[in-house]
Amino acid sequence: MKLKRDIIKIIRLNDEKNDGYVSRNPGDLFKMVWDITCDVWAFGGKGDAEQRLQRNVTNLVRRKR
């Protein structure tokens, strides 16, 4: 992706700063993102996001020759 150097944004010191920063602990932030993820999966028509998670782990051992 190429950087567009001809676009600028003027910010004044007296303007109210709203950068979207949320002061929460990591668990709350993860829950917020998980809710958004579930909504995106629902709108995409790909089913439920929780069904796509890995439910179990299997270890395959190859027999010796």
C-alpha positions as CSV (number, residue, x, y, z in Angstrom):
1,M,0.0,0.0,0.0
2,K,1.3,3.4,-1.0
3,L,1.3,6.3,1.5
4,K,-0.7,9.3,0.4
5,R,1.4,12.3,1.3
6,D,-0.8,14.9,-0.2
7,I,-3.6,14.4,2.3
8,I,-3.3,16.4,5.6
9,K,-5.4,16.8,8.7
10,I,-5.3,20.1,10.6
11,I,-5.8,19.6,14.4
12,R,-6.1,22.6,16.7
13,L,-5.1,22.5,20.3
14,N,-8.5,23.7,21.5
15,D,-10.4,21.0,19.6
16,E,-11.9,18.2,21.7
17,K,-9.8,15.0,21.4
18,N,-11.7,11.8,20.6
19,D,-9.3,9.2,19.4
20,G,-11.5,6.2,20.5
21,Y,-9.3,5.2,23.4
22,V,-11.1,3.1,26.0
23,S,-9.6,2.8,29.5
24,R,-10.5,-0.7,30.5
25,N,-8.8,-3.9,31.6
26,P,-7.8,-6.5,29.0
27,G,-10.7,-8.8,29.8
28,D,-13.3,-6.1,29.2
29,L,-11.6,-5.1,25.9
30,F,-11.6,-8.7,24.7
31,K,-15.3,-9.1,25.5
32,M,-16.0,-5.9,23.5
33,V,-14.1,-7.2,20.5
34,W,-15.7,-10.6,20.8
35,D,-19.2,-9.1,20.6
36,I,-18.2,-7.2,17.4
37,T,-16.7,-10.4,16.0
38,C,-19.9,-12.4,16.6
39,D,-22.0,-9.6,14.9
40,V,-19.7,-9.6,11.8
41,W,-20.0,-13.4,11.5
42,A,-23.7,-13.2,11.7
43,F,-23.9,-10.5,9.0
44,G,-21.6,-12.4,6.7
45,G,-23.9,-15.4,6.5
46,K,-21.1,-17.8,7.6
47,G,-23.0,-19.1,10.7
48,D,-22.2,-18.7,14.3
49,A,-18.7,-17.6,15.2
50,E,-18.5,-20.0,18.2
51,Q,-19.0,-23.0,16.0
52,R,-15.8,-22.2,14.1
53,L,-13.7,-22.5,17.3
54,Q,-11.6,-25.6,17.8
55,R,-13.3,-27.9,20.3
56,N,-10.7,-30.6,20.8
57,V,-7.0,-31.4,20.1
58,T,-5.8,-34.7,18.7
59,N,-2.2,-36.0,18.8
60,L,-1.3,-38.3,15.9
61,V,1.6,-40.7,16.5
62,R,3.1,-42.4,13.5
63,R,4.0,-46.1,14.1
64,K,7.7,-47.1,13.7
65,R,8.7,-49.1,10.6
